[in-house]
């Protein structure tokens, strides 16, 4: 009986570790401590609307809370494929934006 309990406990631990790894890979950018913090909930709706208004439209492709340059960062991909990072303060006001020239490296 002890052997079954030990096997069950190890299985639970293994599943938990696997789930944490998947959750970590699904988020936004790295916040410096190895965990991604994407914007969520109503904050995501407000940040997305502000960023899309600032860029004249497009599609929100990535978000981050606690960006090194602002409180929120929203990456918008425009219809022509160009990307813009929009920086927002806690009140969802645009405090900056710049073209994002990621080269995959």
C-alpha positions, 0 to 999 in steps of 0.5 A, spaced: 500 500 500 505 504 501 508 503 494 502 505 491 501 512 495 508 513 493 507 512 486 501 516 486 504 522 490 510 522 485 505 522 479 502 528 482 508 532 483 510 530 476 504 533 473 504 539 477 511 541 474 509 539 467 503 544 468 507 550 470 512 549 465 506 549 460 504 555 463 510 559 463 511 558 456 504 561 454 505 568 457 508 574 454 515 577 456 520 575 461 519 580 467 526 578 470 524 573 475 523 567 470 516 568 470 511 571 464 506 576 466 501 578 460 496 583 461 489 579 463 482 581 465 479 588 464 486 591 464 487 587 457 481 590 454 483 597 456 490 596 454 488 593 448 483 599 446 488 604 448 494 601 444 489 600 438 487 607 438 494 609 438 496 605 432 490 606 428 488 599 428 491 592 427 492 586 432 494 585 439 500 580 438 503 580 445 502 584 452 506 585 458 505 588 465 511 591 469 515 592 462 522 596 463 519 602 460 512 603 462 507 599 467 504 596 461 506 594 454 502 592 448 505 589 441 500 591 435 501 588 429 499 592 423 495 590 417 502 591 413 506 586 418 509 592 421 509 591 429 509 597 434 510 597 442 505 601 445 507 603 452 502 605 457 501 608 464 497 605 470 491 609 467 492 606 460 494 613 457 500 612 452 506 614 454 510 612 448 511 607 442 516 605 438 517 600 432 519 593 434 524 591 429 525 584 432 530 580 427 529 573 431 535 573 434 
